[in-house]
């Protein structure tokens, strides 16, 4: 199931043949002289790892299929770790691309802490950040095109008014033209953890969800390793909407495939206006329509 979801998300994020080359994610070397990019190439969805210098020269390595859930991390100025869920036959061993050593890594069972089943753990305050109402940001937006509408809710915690430290953006897709009694619905997600205090080495955000709800969020986005995209699927999307009716949510993060969670506890009282607009926009959309 998760490979099918990965493929669907991959096609969605990459544009599905709209461009000859689509950049899925990138990371800049610590000294700023090199950029590594994970690319989708051609109409058949082939993958490419590209190392580009600031002067425009480049080296690349092609593989047979694109990997949206591939993570990049520089361990030093000339060594790049390439993390995939499963071993890739094209690059089992380390190799050199230009003057950069490529080190294949497999994250395997750490692919997503919350993907399989609900967590029953009681959160430890050791890893939990209690967010005060005056440190919470929220916004709502929507748009309509024909029988489809987008309902967008942004929630986050901030250290200062112009900078969100932890943020989640939920985009509900509602389609009233799917020939069913209720509109069809789905929820995409985008998580960001901007940990500016960690400057010792490059980190990568590798898992995220809300209130330990099983979800699929492991598509790295951007060039800083701080953002993931994904989805809440079927029953988990319905559970997420129910959770927004409560007194609080937690935004849960994991970096570098570790077992340590960074959890932001967000009281929902100050978000009530944005959440109410979001729920009104979503209406009675059926998140389980694929099962009916």
C-alpha positions as CSV (number, residue, x, y, z in Angstrom):
1,X,0.0,0.0,0.0
2,X,2.7,2.5,1.0
3,X,4.5,2.0,-2.4
4,X,1.3,2.7,-4.3
5,X,0.8,5.9,-2.2
6,X,4.5,6.8,-2.8
7,X,3.9,6.5,-6.5
8,X,0.8,8.6,-6.5
9,X,2.4,11.3,-4.4
10,X,5.5,11.2,-6.5
11,X,3.5,11.8,-9.7
12,X,1.5,14.6,-8.0
13,X,4.6,16.4,-6.6
14,X,6.7,16.0,-9.7
15,X,4.1,17.3,-12.2
16,X,3.7,13.9,-14.0
17,X,5.4,14.8,-17.3
18,X,4.7,18.5,-17.3
19,X,8.5,19.3,-17.3
20,X,11.4,17.3,-18.8
21,X,13.2,17.7,-15.4
22,X,11.6,18.3,-12.0
23,X,13.6,19.0,-8.8
24,X,12.2,17.0,-5.9
25,X,14.6,18.1,-3.3
26,X,18.1,19.5,-3.0
27,X,20.9,20.0,-0.3
28,X,23.8,22.4,-0.4
29,X,27.2,21.3,0.9
30,X,28.4,22.8,4.2
31,X,30.9,25.0,2.5
32,X,28.3,26.2,0.0
33,X,30.2,25.2,-3.2
34,X,28.1,22.2,-4.2
35,X,24.4,21.4,-4.6
36,X,23.0,17.9,-4.7
37,X,19.6,17.4,-6.3
38,X,17.2,14.5,-6.5
39,X,15.5,14.8,-9.9
40,X,12.7,13.3,-11.9
41,X,13.6,13.1,-15.6
42,X,11.6,12.4,-18.8
43,X,8.0,11.2,-19.3
44,X,8.7,7.8,-17.8
45,X,9.6,9.0,-14.3
46,X,13.3,8.1,-14.3
47,X,15.5,9.3,-11.4
48,X,18.7,11.3,-11.4
49,X,21.1,12.3,-8.7
50,X,22.9,15.5,-9.8
51,X,25.9,17.2,-8.2
52,X,26.2,20.8,-9.4
53,X,29.0,23.3,-8.7
54,X,28.4,27.0,-8.4
55,X,30.3,27.6,-11.6
56,X,27.7,25.6,-13.5
57,X,29.6,22.3,-14.1
58,X,27.9,19.1,-13.0
59,X,28.0,15.4,-12.7
60,X,25.0,13.1,-12.5
61,X,24.0,9.5,-11.9
62,X,20.8,8.0,-13.4
63,X,18.6,5.3,-11.9
64,X,15.6,3.5,-13.5
65,X,12.8,5.0,-11.4
66,X,12.3,8.2,-9.5
67,X,12.5,8.1,-5.7
68,X,10.4,10.8,-4.1
69,X,11.2,9.4,-0.6
70,X,15.0,9.8,-1.1
71,X,16.8,11.9,1.6
72,X,20.1,13.8,1.0
73,X,22.6,14.8,3.7
74,X,26.1,16.0,3.5
75,X,28.4,14.5,6.2
76,X,31.2,16.9,5.1
77,X,32.0,19.1,2.2
78,X,32.8,16.2,-0.2
79,X,30.7,13.3,1.2
80,X,27.0,12.9,0.4
81,X,24.8,10.4,2.2
82,X,21.9,9.2,0.0
83,X,19.1,7.6,2.1
84,X,16.5,5.2,0.6
85,X,13.9,3.0,2.1
86,X,15.2,-0.1,0.4
87,X,18.7,-1.0,-1.1
88,X,18.8,0.3,-4.7
89,X,20.5,-2.1,-7.2
90,X,22.0,0.8,-9.1
91,X,24.0,2.0,-6.1
92,X,24.7,-0.7,-3.5
93,X,28.3,0.4,-2.7
94,X,29.9,3.8,-2.3
95,X,31.1,5.5,-5.4
96,X,32.6,8.8,-6.6
97,X,30.6,11.3,-8.6
98,X,33.0,14.0,-9.7
99,X,35.0,14.8,-6.6
100,X,32.1,13.8,-4.2
101,X,31.9,10.5,-2.5
102,X,28.3,9.1,-2.6
103,X,27.4,6.9,0.4
104,X,24.2,4.8,0.0
105,X,22.2,4.4,3.2
106,X,19.0,2.5,3.9
107,X,16.5,3.7,6.5
108,X,14.2,0.7,6.2
109,X,12.2,0.1,9.4
110,X,12.7,3.8,10.4
111,X,10.8,4.9,7.3
112,X,7.9,6.2,9.2
113,X,7.3,5.8,12.9
114,X,3.5,6.5,12.6
115,X,2.7,4.8,9.4
116,X,1.5,1.4,10.5
117,X,-0.6,1.7,13.7
118,X,-1.8,4.1,16.3
119,X,0.5,4.8,19.2
120,X,-0.8,4.2,22.7
121,X,2.2,5.7,24.4
122,X,1.8,8.4,27.0
123,X,4.0,11.3,25.9
124,X,6.9,12.1,28.1
125,X,7.3,15.8,29.0
126,X,11.0,15.3,28.5
127,X,10.5,15.6,24.7
128,X,7.4,17.8,24.7
129,X,7.4,21.5,24.2
130,X,4.3,23.2,25.7
131,X,3.3,26.1,23.5
132,X,1.6,29.1,25.0
133,X,-1.3,30.8,23.2
134,X,0.7,33.9,22.4
135,X,3.3,31.7,20.5
136,X,0.7,30.1,18.2
137,X,0.2,31.0,14.5
138,X,-2.8,30.0,12.4
139,X,-4.4,30.9,9.1
140,X,-7.1,29.6,6.8
141,X,-7.5,30.0,3.0
142,X,-9.7,28.4,0.4
143,X,-10.3,28.3,-3.4
144,X,-12.9,26.7,-5.7
145,X,-12.7,25.5,-9.3
146,X,-15.8,23.8,-10.8
147,X,-16.9,21.0,-8.5
148,X,-13.6,21.0,-6.6
149,X,-12.5,23.2,-3.7
150,X,-9.3,23.4,-1.6
151,X,-9.5,24.1,2.2
152,X,-6.1,25.1,3.6
153,X,-5.4,25.3,7.4
154,X,-2.0,26.4,8.7
155,X,-1.0,25.9,12.3
156,X,2.3,26.4,14.0
157,X,4.4,27.5,17.0
158,X,6.7,30.4,16.8
159,X,9.7,31.9,18.7
160,X,9.1,35.3,17.2
161,X,6.3,36.9,15.3
162,X,7.8,36.5,11.8
163,X,9.3,33.0,12.1
164,X,7.4,29.7,12.5
165,X,9.6,27.1,14.3
166,X,7.1,24.2,13.9
167,X,4.4,24.3,11.3
168,X,1.8,22.1,9.6
169,X,-0.2,22.9,6.6
170,X,-3.3,20.8,5.9
171,X,-4.9,20.9,2.5
172,X,-8.3,19.2,2.2
173,X,-9.3,18.4,-1.4
174,X,-13.1,18.2,-1.7
175,X,-14.9,17.1,-4.9
176,X,-18.7,17.3,-5.1
177,X,-18.7,15.8,-8.6
178,X,-17.6,12.3,-7.8
179,X,-21.1,10.8,-8.3
180,X,-21.6,9.9,-4.7
181,X,-24.1,10.9,-2.0
182,X,-21.4,13.0,-0.3
183,X,-18.5,14.9,-1.7
184,X,-15.2,12.9,-1.9
185,X,-12.4,14.1,0.3
186,X,-8.6,13.7,0.9
187,X,-6.1,15.6,3.1
188,X,-2.5,16.4,2.0
189,X,0.0,17.7,4.5
190,X,3.2,19.6,4.7
191,X,5.3,19.7,7.9
192,X,8.2,22.0,8.7
193,X,10.6,22.0,11.7
194,X,13.0,24.9,11.5
195,X,15.5,24.0,14.2
196,X,18.0,26.9,13.9
197,X,19.7,26.0,17.1
198,X,21.2,22.8,15.6
199,X,24.2,23.9,13.6
200,X,26.7,21.2,14.4
201,X,25.8,19.1,11.4
202,X,23.2,18.7,8.7
203,X,20.0,17.3,10.0
204,X,17.0,16.0,8.0
205,X,13.4,15.9,9.1
206,X,12.4,12.3,8.4
207,X,9.0,11.8,10.0
208,X,6.1,13.9,11.1
209,X,2.4,13.6,12.0
210,X,-0.3,15.1,14.3
211,X,-1.2,13.5,17.6
212,X,0.5,10.2,16.7
213,X,-2.2,9.6,14.0
214,X,-0.9,7.1,11.4
215,X,0.1,9.1,8.3
216,X,2.3,9.1,5.3
217,X,4.7,12.1,5.5
218,X,8.1,11.3,4.0
219,X,8.5,13.3,0.8
220,X,11.4,15.7,1.5
221,X,10.8,19.1,0.0
222,X,13.1,22.2,-0.5
223,X,16.8,22.6,0.1
224,X,17.2,22.7,3.9
225,X,16.0,19.3,5.1
226,X,13.4,20.8,7.3
227,X,10.1,20.1,5.3
228,X,8.2,17.0,4.5
229,X,5.0,16.5,2.4
230,X,2.5,13.6,2.4
231,X,-1.0,12.6,3.2
232,X,-3.5,11.4,5.9
233,X,-5.3,8.5,4.3
234,X,-8.9,7.4,4.6
235,X,-9.8,6.6,8.3
236,X,-6.7,8.5,9.5
237,X,-8.0,11.6,7.7
238,X,-11.3,11.2,9.4
239,X,-9.5,10.8,12.8
240,X,-7.5,14.0,12.1
241,X,-10.7,16.0,11.6
242,X,-12.1,14.6,14.8
243,X,-8.9,15.5,16.6
244,X,-9.4,19.1,15.6
245,X,-12.6,19.2,17.7
246,X,-10.6,18.6,20.9
247,X,-8.8,20.8,23.3
248,X,-5.3,20.3,21.9
249,X,-3.2,18.6,19.3
250,X,0.5,17.7,19.2
251,X,2.7,18.2,16.2
252,X,5.2,15.3,16.2
253,X,8.6,15.3,14.5
254,X,11.5,12.9,14.1
255,X,14.9,13.9,12.7
256,X,17.6,11.7,11.2
257,X,15.6,8.5,11.5
258,X,16.2,8.5,15.3
259,X,13.8,7.2,18.0
260,X,13.6,10.5,19.8
261,X,10.5,12.6,19.1
262,X,10.2,16.4,19.2
263,X,6.6,17.1,20.2
264,X,4.9,20.5,20.2
265,X,1.7,20.6,22.3
266,X,-0.7,23.1,20.7
267,X,-3.8,24.2,22.6
268,X,-6.6,24.8,20.1
269,X,-8.6,27.5,21.8
270,X,-6.7,30.3,20.1
271,X,-7.1,28.5,16.7
272,X,-10.8,28.1,17.0
273,X,-11.7,30.7,14.3
274,X,-9.3,29.1,11.7
275,X,-10.3,25.6,12.5
276,X,-14.0,26.4,12.3
277,X,-13.5,27.9,8.8
278,X,-11.6,24.8,7.8
279,X,-14.3,22.4,9.0
280,X,-17.0,24.5,7.4
281,X,-15.1,24.4,4.1
282,X,-14.6,20.6,4.3
283,X,-18.3,20.1,5.2
284,X,-19.5,16.5,5.1
285,X,-16.8,15.3,2.7
286,X,-16.3,11.6,2.9
287,X,-12.7,10.7,3.6
288,X,-13.6,7.0,3.3
289,X,-15.1,7.2,-0.2
290,X,-12.7,4.6,-1.6
291,X,-14.1,2.0,0.7
292,X,-17.8,2.5,-0.4
